[in-house]
Amino acid sequence: MNTEITAAGAAAARNKKKMDDLTVVLCALTVVGVSATAATPFWPDAWGRAPSIGVVVLAAGLAVFTALHTLYWWRGLDEAAKEAHKWAWWWGGNLGFVVGGAAVVIAALAGVNLLPAAVPHTDAALIALGVAAAFAAQAVGYGVAWCGWWFARR
């Protein structure tokens, strides 16, 4: 029993060290991202004005940091918490997507203006709204299902 506790403590310390190292790298990428202002090379003209290379480096760094942080966070969870998240994502995310998607379609067919007045009504804006609505609906469904999973088991 004592060996298991020691091994778990050592694993937690290694994860913390990795997260601390990742945080230092992210801070360095932030400095580069703010200071590098040259336009991104090889940017297609059809996509509009090119972002600065610093913004691209920062975005890529944030993506890697988020993925690695999630990996270390997931490894640190116990089996019950993992099951709660998996169950909530499957049921809550899917049901939230279906209900949210149906709500957006019904509102659009009813003639409700879903975009703010300041946003131009273009195809790109409507696609972005659809993606944001889908993500929001899945997140709300996930949150409700996660709370329900833990409430049912208390």
Secondary structure by P-SEA (a helix, b strand, c coil): caaaaaaaaaaaaaaaaaaaaaaaaaaaaaaaaaccccccccccccccccccaaaaaaaaaaaaaaaaaaaaaaaaccaaaaaaaaaaaaaaaaaaaaaaaaaaaaaaaaccccccccccccaaaaaaaaaaaaaaaaaaaaaaaaaaaaaaac
